[in-house]
């Protein structure tokens, strides 16, 4: 193995979050600053917020609901064939 090609590993790397929480871990860096940690991240806290300045989330949800409503009103080929077959059988039964 080649010598002096790997970075130096620090056992006591201090990680500090924007919320104020700090903890120690091992890393090749001496200090790490992060914006989110497990104490302030929405996924872990359960307080998920959508930052939506251009109403994109609402527009997407409206579009999805329109597509779902249109799909509920449409009938597939199999359903149409079954209905037409049922009508034919009903006509034959009415004539007989």
N, C-alpha and C positions, 0 to 999 in steps of 0.2 A: 504494500500500500504506500502511496506517496505521502510524504510528510509535509506539514504546513499548508495543506490545501483546504482544510476544514476550518470554519469560523470557530471562535472561542465560545464555549457554552457557559452561560452564567446560571448558577443554581438559584440565585436570589433576584430574579427579575421582578420589578415592581410594576404591576398593571394598575393604572388609575383610570376611573371612569369619569365622565362628565357629571354624573350625579353625586360624586364624592366618594364612592366606594373604592377601596384599594385592596388588592390581594397580591400574594407573592407566588411566582411560578418559575419554571426554568425556561430559558430562551437564549438565543444568540444575541439578543439586544439587552441592554441594561435596564431600560425603562420603556414601557409601552403605554400610550394614552389612547383610550377608546371612547367612542361616543355613547355606546350602549353596553350594558352588562345584564346579567340575569336578574338584577334587582330593579332595573328600570325598563327593560325591553317589554313591549306590549304583549308578545307571545307568552312570556313567562308570568307577567302580572295579571293577564286576563282583561286588561283595559285596552283592547285593540281599537285604534282610531284610523279612519281613512282620511288622509290629508288630500282633499279634493278641491283644488282651486278653480278648475275649469268644468266642474260638474260631470267629469268623465265617468265616475262610478255610477251615478244616477242614470246617465244616458245609456250606459251599458246594461244596467238592470232593466230599464224600460225596453230596450231592444230585445233582450232575452225574453221578457214577458210577452212581447208582441209575437215573437217567433213561436213561443210555446202555445199561445192562443191560436195562431194560424195553423199550427200542426194538429191541434185538437180538433179543428173544424175540417181538416182535410181527411180524405179517406184513401187508403192504399188500394192497390190493384186487387189484392186478394179479397178485401172487404167488398169492393164494387162487384167482383165476380160472384161472390156469395150472395149478395143482395139480388143481382139479376137472376141467378139460378133460383132463388127463393120465390121471386116474382113469377117466373115461368112455371114453377111447380104449383103456385097458387092459382094461376090462370087455368092450367090443365085440370086442377081439382074443381074449379068453378064451372068449367064447361061440362065436366062429366057428371 
